[in-house]
Amino acid sequence: MIQNVFNKLTVLPRGVVILIDQVLILFSVSLAFLLRFNFNVEEIRNFNPALGAVLCIAAALLSTLITKSYAGIVRYTGIQDGLRIVGTELLSLTIVVVFNLWYYYNFGKNVIPYSVVFISFFISSLLLYQYRLLVKNVFTYYKSDFSQRIPVIIFGAGAAGFLTKQAIEADVSSLYKLVAFLDDDLKKNNKEINGTRIYHSDRLSEIVKRHKAKKLVISSKNLSIERKNEIVDLALQYHLKVSYVPSFEKWLRNEWDMKQIRDINIEDLLGREVIRLDNPAIEKEIANRVICITGAAGSIGSELARQVLNYKPQTLVLIDQAESPLYEIERELRARNQQTRLFVFVASVCNKQRIHSIFRDFKPEIVFHAAAYKHVPLMESNPSEAVTTNIFGTRQLADLAVLHKVKKFVMISTDKAVNPTNIMGCSKRIAEIYVQSLDRHNSRLGMGRTSFVTTRFGNVLGSNGSVIPIFKDQILKGGPVTVTHPEITRFFMTIPEACELVIEAGSMGQGGEIFIFDMGKPVKIFDLAKKTIQLSGKELGKDIEIVFTGLRDGEKLYEELLNDHENTIPTHHEKILKAQVSEYLYDEVCQHLGLLEDLMGDKNELKMVALMKEIVPEFKSNYSRFEVLDVN
């Protein structure tokens, strides 16, 4: 019966809240009189306590109406409500003191002793806050069916963990109940936070068995990616669903609700520690300049646009031929930008007149070239398109950059350009060779100096067509999850991380460099598939199967960032290395590209690919129709 009443009662009426507050004020004043005069009623009567009580209640009521301390929903009472109550009582105390002074000045005596006023202030502040907490706890107890809630463990018994506990317990509609804290700090073992026991992290098995826990929430601010992976692996052993609190800073702005707690994704486990950028140097490079980004609608190009905008360029020019995603990134950037002039063009980098017109009109000082075809099997089937866009599109853009005196040209390449086994990778390697040879050629001739810088990195998480979204889609459809080979590995990097390093490398580049990024350790795709299945709450072999489909056309078993003849030298940034690569003569490169252009006109793919292999001798086709060209 009591539970039915609480289920129907959503909000305590404000009139009731004000009435209870005034009753508690009356009680506080009465108790203050008794305490001040040691419960001597005869002595109290000398001060007309009734008049004093009326004054305190009137002052409290006026203060309540001014500060609206009655407006908070009682069952959600928190620290802010407590501070508001203290503020209300301070205002009330001030009113009483001022009235007391006025009364003494006119009538020669006080309405109420000052000692009683101050004692009452402390008692009433405490009572008003405590009764709200009591109502909150009673409401939560009767409103919630704790027997049906899912037992949860919080990893991290610090400030973030405490706020997570508050969020879980404050939400009466929550599906969860907190049963324990887990922490790596041995000093916290067997201690408690508001009645919830803290256990050392090596006691997870014990906690799961004792409390029948079903979920683990990671809520620790300074947890490394490596440790996070270890915790997730351990939790998955006990079939726990894993969630995490992504942004502690937002919680500090009082966004204390269950929406902050999110299911952990495989992407959260593949990132690295936060990159420290040389922001002053980057800002000096970009601020108040005209920046152009090609491929601006793609995964990398759009994130580059977001990050470049943070450094307040004077003008940002975005170019892409994909109209819909280009429109979306334009809308996003216009919504958050008030200073930088933004111009968006639907255009192909292969359209010489169009790009020439844009460069002539806007005179970009830095160009980030992200436009490219990147899909390995598709380019294996359509090699002429890879050559047209990735090689000749880049050549045309680079030549126009020189013509229009662009200060710096940053080309975004790929690890597939190293010892390429496919058309896409080889086309990017030839593009690297051209811009590098052009940089040295211009330097030798003393021409108007455009610095050409190349950045080379591996797969990016969440990019269009990347493996993780494919896995998630396959799991959503019930499987099977397809992996090409049990031993295939890849380097991974998040899109923001890759773009941060592109901007940093572009800032430090003087011309002619190929910068490679520290991609961490390669990840086995089979392991990635297994963990993605587990994080989705499915069981491999029972709910979802993994099927091996065989390597696709041009696909490598593993990727490399350097070929056998390349070495690296460090830079001032620990995650960026400079590759020492073979030098090519500009005239010879141009001669080869002229021949390649002629073969494209003849539409003879075999001869065209054969010439690509001549330009890049380490290009050996893999699982491809072009393997016949590698037979000596």
CORDA-V94738 format. One record per helix or strand. SS is the DSSP state (H for helix, E for strand). FROM is the first residue (numbers start at 1). TO is the last residue. If there is no record, write none. Layout:
# CORDA-V94738
((SS | FROM | TO) (SS | FROM | TO))
This chain:
# CORDA-V94738
((H | 2 | 8) (H | 14 | 36) (H | 41 | 47) (H | 49 | 67) (H | 74 | 76) (H | 79 | 107) (H | 114 | 143) (H | 146 | 148) (E | 150 | 155) (H | 159 | 170) (E | 176 | 183) (H | 186 | 188) (E | 192 | 193) (E | 196 | 200) (H | 201 | 211) (E | 215 | 218) (H | 225 | 237) (E | 241 | 245) (H | 248 | 252) (H | 258 | 260) (E | 261 | 263) (H | 266 | 270) (H | 279 | 286) (E | 290 | 294) (H | 299 | 310) (E | 315 | 320) (H | 323 | 336) (E | 341 | 346) (H | 352 | 362) (E | 366 | 369) (H | 376 | 381) (H | 383 | 403) (E | 408 | 412) (H | 415 | 417) (H | 423 | 445) (E | 451 | 456) (E | 459 | 461) (H | 467 | 476) (E | 481 | 483) (E | 489 | 490) (E | 492 | 494) (H | 495 | 508) (E | 514 | 517) (E | 523 | 524) (H | 525 | 535) (E | 540 | 540) (E | 544 | 544) (E | 546 | 548) (E | 567 | 570) (E | 576 | 580) (H | 586 | 602) (H | 605 | 615) (H | 625 | 630))
